[in-house]
Amino acid sequence: MTNHWVRFRENQSVRFGILQGDQVRVCDGDMFIRAIPTQRLVPLAGIELLTPVEPTKVIALWNNFHALGEKLGLPVPSEPLYLIKSPNSYLQPGGIIRKPPCDGKVVFEGELGIVIGKTCKQVSEHEALGHVFGYTCANDVTVADILNRDASFAQWVRAKGFDTFCPFGPVVATGLDPSRLVVRTLLNGEVRQDYPISDMRFSVEQLVSLISQDITLYPGDIILCGTSVGVGSMKPGSTITVEIAGIGSLSNRFE
């Protein structure tokens, strides 16, 4: 069974619940441990959607899709290559991606996010999916010109860690087979990316297992699976939408 979980602000309170059409079934308890649906339904129009979870960290993959790696002539990695996006970069659905004060080309990267649901430390590949809660849409925004500005040090964290540079949401969808998902990214309504998750070099199970050998993953943490062909620059005033059928549509303006 597929559920679509959201976090939201209603008046001054932050709550969570299950999306049901244009309403949310409010839940008590804990989203990951024991969520208890109540009888209360609130209309989407009357609430503010927040990021669907509050990660302690977001881990972002590099060179995890065959198509993009082959296009760029990158060597095939023997293990996942990743960085961490800092909490200041997290942005809710509909939030504004802010242009940083520095110059440089700002690019969008539509991605699938794996949301961890149970503390995950050195788990096997066989156990990995038991620690996954669900999946979300994400945009791994990057100032591309910063990456290799200094020949002595690749600035991955800085290039991808500016305020508002990690929108994700609007929901966490459970009960999906990630290998059947397709990521579409639209810039001002025009499709720029349209690629299958089945093209990943490392599967969801492999990513969760291998990363957990290095770093303990906690409920709410997100692994961004990396991106594929079609990444491009965006100008202030643009709207970027990441769509994944079965999950939903994440839309943010860049100003």
VOKE-546824 format. One record per residue (C-alpha): x, y, z. Coordinates in pm, 1 decimal, always signed. Layout:
NODE         xx         yy         zz
NODE          X          Y          Z
...
***
This chain:
NODE         xx         yy         zz
NODE       +0.0       +0.0       +0.0
NODE     +129.1     +344.7      -96.4
NODE      +93.2     +633.2     +147.9
NODE     +201.7     +991.5      +94.2
NODE     +329.0    +1147.9     +416.9
NODE     +358.5    +1522.1     +475.0
NODE     +467.9    +1763.4     +745.8
NODE     +284.1    +2090.5     +771.0
NODE     +226.7    +2400.7     +977.5
NODE     -127.8    +2470.1    +1089.0
NODE     -162.2    +2797.8    +1277.1
NODE     +143.4    +2782.7    +1505.2
NODE     +168.1    +2402.6    +1529.3
NODE     +377.1    +2162.0    +1322.0
NODE     +197.1    +1834.6    +1251.6
NODE     +226.6    +1540.5    +1015.5
NODE      -21.2    +1322.9     +833.8
NODE     -121.6    +1124.4     +528.0
NODE     -223.9    +1299.7     +209.1
NODE     -574.5    +1201.2      +93.7
NODE     -668.1    +1388.0     -221.4
NODE     -685.5    +1758.1     -136.8
NODE     -690.9    +1688.7     +236.9
NODE     -450.6    +1558.5     +501.6
NODE     -540.5    +1294.2     +756.9
NODE     -372.8    +1426.5    +1071.4
NODE     -168.7    +1172.6    +1266.8
NODE      -39.4    +1155.4    +1623.0
NODE     +271.5     +980.0    +1745.7
NODE     +585.6     +945.0    +1535.0
NODE     +595.2     +914.7    +1156.0
NODE     +866.7     +647.8    +1166.9
NODE     +780.9     +448.6    +1477.8
NODE     +408.7     +453.8    +1555.4
NODE     +195.0     +692.1    +1355.0
NODE     -166.0     +698.2    +1474.4
NODE     -420.4     +834.6    +1224.7
NODE     -683.9    +1055.4    +1386.7
NODE    -1033.8    +1135.9    +1268.9
NODE     -932.5    +1489.2    +1173.0
NODE     -896.6    +1595.0     +810.0
NODE     -754.6    +1935.5     +717.1
NODE     -768.7    +2091.0     +368.4
NODE     -437.9    +2139.4     +189.5
NODE     -543.6    +2493.6     +105.9
NODE     -542.2    +2586.6     +474.1
NODE     -194.5    +2464.9     +569.3
NODE     +169.4    +2536.2     +487.1
NODE     +362.7    +2233.2     +362.4
NODE     +707.4    +2192.4     +515.8
NODE     +987.9    +1957.5     +420.1
NODE     +827.2    +1615.1     +475.0
NODE    +1106.0    +1507.7     +712.9
NODE    +1383.4    +1677.9     +912.4
NODE    +1711.3    +1508.3     +818.6
NODE    +2021.7    +1519.5    +1032.1
NODE    +2202.9    +1499.8     +697.8
NODE    +2138.8    +1472.7     +324.8
NODE    +2390.3    +1259.8     +136.3
NODE    +2424.9    +1335.8     -235.1
NODE    +2569.6    +1092.1     -489.3
NODE    +2803.5    +1172.8     -776.0
NODE    +2841.0     +966.9    -1095.4
NODE    +2568.6     +717.0    -1007.9
NODE    +2395.7     +694.4    -1347.9
NODE    +2539.3     +511.8    -1646.2
NODE    +2402.3     +756.5    -1905.7
NODE    +2554.8    +1069.9    -1753.9
NODE    +2881.0     +900.5    -1660.1
NODE    +2923.9     +775.4    -2014.7
NODE    +2834.3    +1115.1    -2162.7
NODE    +3096.1    +1288.4    -1944.9
NODE    +3355.0    +1013.1    -1998.3
NODE    +3383.0     +943.5    -1625.2
NODE    +3548.4     +627.7    -1494.3
NODE    +3316.0     +370.0    -1342.1
NODE    +3332.5     +409.5     -961.4
NODE    +3406.1     +100.9     -751.7
NODE    +3208.3     +242.0     -458.8
NODE    +2951.2     +520.1     -408.9
NODE    +3096.5     +871.0     -439.7
NODE    +2913.0    +1116.3     -218.8
NODE    +2910.0    +1444.3      -27.0
NODE    +2686.3    +1589.1     +244.2
NODE    +2450.4    +1884.0     +194.6
NODE    +2418.4    +2092.3     +510.8
NODE    +2090.1    +2166.0     +694.2
NODE    +2094.0    +2536.1     +599.2
NODE    +2034.2    +2424.3     +239.7
NODE    +1705.9    +2240.5     +309.6
NODE    +1402.3    +2404.5     +147.5
NODE    +1032.0    +2323.2     +162.1
NODE     +803.5    +2271.0     -142.6
NODE     +714.6    +2607.1     -292.8
NODE    +1002.6    +2781.0     -116.2
NODE    +1227.7    +3023.9     -302.2
NODE    +1574.2    +2909.2     -409.3
NODE    +1784.8    +3217.7     -344.4
NODE    +2065.0    +3324.9     -576.6
NODE    +2385.7    +3339.0     -373.0
NODE    +2584.5    +3663.0     -362.9
NODE    +2868.6    +3511.8     -566.7
NODE    +2868.2    +3498.2     -944.5
NODE    +2860.6    +3172.3    -1138.1
NODE    +2629.7    +2936.0    -1321.9
NODE    +2358.4    +2789.7    -1097.1
NODE    +2229.9    +2452.5    -1215.4
NODE    +1935.1    +2227.2    -1126.6
NODE    +1964.8    +1850.9    -1074.1
NODE    +1639.0    +1659.3    -1038.0
NODE    +1684.7    +1351.3     -818.6
NODE    +1515.4    +1072.6     -626.4
NODE    +1565.4    +1088.3     -250.3
NODE    +1575.0     +775.6      -32.0
NODE    +1428.7     +851.2     +311.6
NODE    +1565.4     +642.5     +597.8
NODE    +1308.2     +518.9     +851.0
NODE    +1514.3     +319.8    +1099.7
NODE    +1862.5     +377.8    +1241.8
NODE    +2100.3     +218.2     +997.1
NODE    +2458.2     +121.1    +1083.6
NODE    +2664.0     -128.6     +885.7
NODE    +2361.4     -310.4     +748.1
NODE    +2385.0     -573.8     +477.8
NODE    +2239.2     -527.1     +132.8
NODE    +1976.6     -787.8     +223.4
NODE    +1869.4     -583.4     +527.7
NODE    +1886.5     -241.4     +362.7
NODE    +1528.8     -199.5     +240.1
NODE    +1402.9     -274.7     +589.9
NODE    +1562.9      +54.3     +694.9
NODE    +1405.9     +260.4     +414.3
NODE    +1085.4     +447.7     +497.9
NODE    +1007.3     +581.7     +150.7
NODE    +1104.2     +814.8     -130.9
NODE    +1082.8    +1183.5     -216.0
NODE    +1164.0    +1431.1     -494.3
NODE    +1468.9    +1657.1     -463.2
NODE    +1664.5    +1925.3     -647.4
NODE    +2039.9    +1918.4     -582.1
NODE    +2112.1    +2283.4     -671.8
NODE    +2475.9    +2365.6     -747.7
NODE    +2695.4    +2663.9     -835.7
NODE    +2886.2    +2475.2    -1103.1
NODE    +3165.9    +2729.3    -1148.0
NODE    +3281.3    +2691.1     -786.2
NODE    +3347.2    +2316.7     -803.8
NODE    +3691.1    +2331.6     -962.5
NODE    +3772.2    +2699.6     -915.0
NODE    +4072.3    +2606.0     -701.2
NODE    +4286.7    +2343.7     -872.9
NODE    +4409.8    +2210.3     -539.3
NODE    +4069.2    +2138.8     -381.6
NODE    +3731.3    +2040.1     -528.4
NODE    +3470.3    +2253.8     -346.9
NODE    +3172.9    +2016.8     -350.0
NODE    +3024.2    +2117.9      -14.3
NODE    +3045.5    +2491.1      -83.5
NODE    +2910.2    +2460.9     -439.6
NODE    +2610.1    +2259.6     -321.8
NODE    +2563.5    +2392.6      +31.5
NODE    +2432.0    +2746.4       -9.9
NODE    +2115.5    +2844.2     +175.4
NODE    +1801.5    +2700.5       +3.1
NODE    +2007.6    +2473.8     -228.4
NODE    +1833.9    +2149.0     -129.6
NODE    +1458.3    +2160.6     -192.5
NODE    +1282.1    +1828.9     -128.2
NODE     +926.1    +1701.6      -95.3
NODE     +638.6    +1756.0     -117.0
NODE     +578.1    +1410.2      +34.8
NODE     +750.1    +1090.5     +134.0
NODE     +584.9     +806.3      -56.1
NODE     +594.6     +457.0      +93.3
NODE     +529.1     +120.3      -66.6
NODE     +700.2     +192.7     -400.1
NODE     +944.5      -10.4     -609.7
NODE    +1218.3     +249.0     -674.5
NODE    +1358.6      +60.0     -973.7
NODE    +1038.9     +142.5    -1166.8
NODE    +1045.7     +516.5    -1100.9
NODE    +1127.9     +787.1    -1356.4
NODE    +1256.4    +1135.8    -1274.4
NODE    +1141.5    +1430.2    -1487.4
NODE    +1274.4    +1783.3    -1436.5
NODE    +1102.0    +2080.9    -1595.8
NODE    +1245.2    +2430.3    -1633.2
NODE     +966.2    +2684.2    -1684.1
NODE     +737.3    +2401.8    -1797.0
NODE     +984.1    +2253.5    -2049.0
NODE    +1110.5    +1899.7    -1984.0
NODE    +1489.1    +1899.1    -1941.1
NODE    +1543.0    +1565.5    -1767.6
NODE    +1355.1    +1238.3    -1814.9
NODE    +1548.3     +937.5    -1691.2
NODE    +1482.4     +599.9    -1522.1
NODE    +1608.2     +510.6    -1176.0
NODE    +1682.8     +163.9    -1315.4
NODE    +1991.0     +321.2    -1483.3
NODE    +2165.4     +372.2    -1147.0
NODE    +2512.4     +224.6    -1105.7
NODE    +2437.7     +144.0     -738.7
NODE    +2085.9      +30.5     -647.2
NODE    +1890.1     +161.0     -349.2
NODE    +1987.3     -147.5     -150.0
NODE    +2353.9     -104.9     -235.9
NODE    +2355.8     +266.2     -154.4
NODE    +2196.3     +220.7     +186.1
NODE    +2418.0      -72.2     +276.6
NODE    +2747.4      +72.6     +153.6
NODE    +2695.1     +422.6     +295.5
NODE    +2589.5     +274.6     +630.1
NODE    +2930.5     +108.6     +655.1
NODE    +3079.1     +459.2     +679.7
NODE    +2809.3     +674.7     +839.9
NODE    +2522.3     +590.6    +1072.4
NODE    +2195.9     +690.7     +905.8
NODE    +1908.7     +809.0    +1124.2
NODE    +1531.4     +825.3    +1066.1
NODE    +1459.5    +1116.1     +836.2
NODE    +1804.1    +1119.1     +674.6
NODE    +1798.3    +1132.2     +295.3
NODE    +2023.2     +981.8      +30.2
NODE    +1998.2    +1168.6     -300.8
NODE    +2057.4     +907.5     -569.3
NODE    +2245.5    +1136.5     -807.5
NODE    +2127.4    +1273.0    -1138.9
NODE    +2144.9    +1190.1    -1508.4
NODE    +2158.4    +1370.6    -1842.1
NODE    +1979.2    +1700.3    -1892.1
NODE    +2123.4    +1903.0    -1605.1
NODE    +2118.4    +2270.7    -1696.9
NODE    +2152.6    +2625.4    -1574.5
NODE    +1866.7    +2839.8    -1449.3
NODE    +1820.3    +3215.1    -1442.1
NODE    +1653.6    +3420.1    -1168.3
NODE    +1278.6    +3418.4    -1225.2
NODE    +1278.5    +3053.1    -1334.7
NODE    +1056.4    +2778.5    -1194.5
NODE    +1205.4    +2432.3    -1153.1
NODE     +979.3    +2130.5    -1106.8
NODE    +1093.0    +1777.2    -1024.2
NODE     +825.1    +1516.2    -1097.2
NODE     +829.4    +1147.0    -1008.5
NODE     +511.2     +953.1    -1086.3
NODE     +397.5     +777.3     -771.1
NODE     +555.1    +1042.1     -549.0
NODE     +447.1    +1382.6     -672.5
NODE     +573.5    +1716.0     -797.5
NODE     +825.1    +1945.8     -624.4
NODE     +819.9    +2300.8     -755.5
NODE    +1039.1    +2596.5     -653.5
NODE    +1121.1    +2935.0     -801.5
NODE    +1475.2    +3066.0     -833.4
NODE    +1509.8    +3432.7     -740.4
***
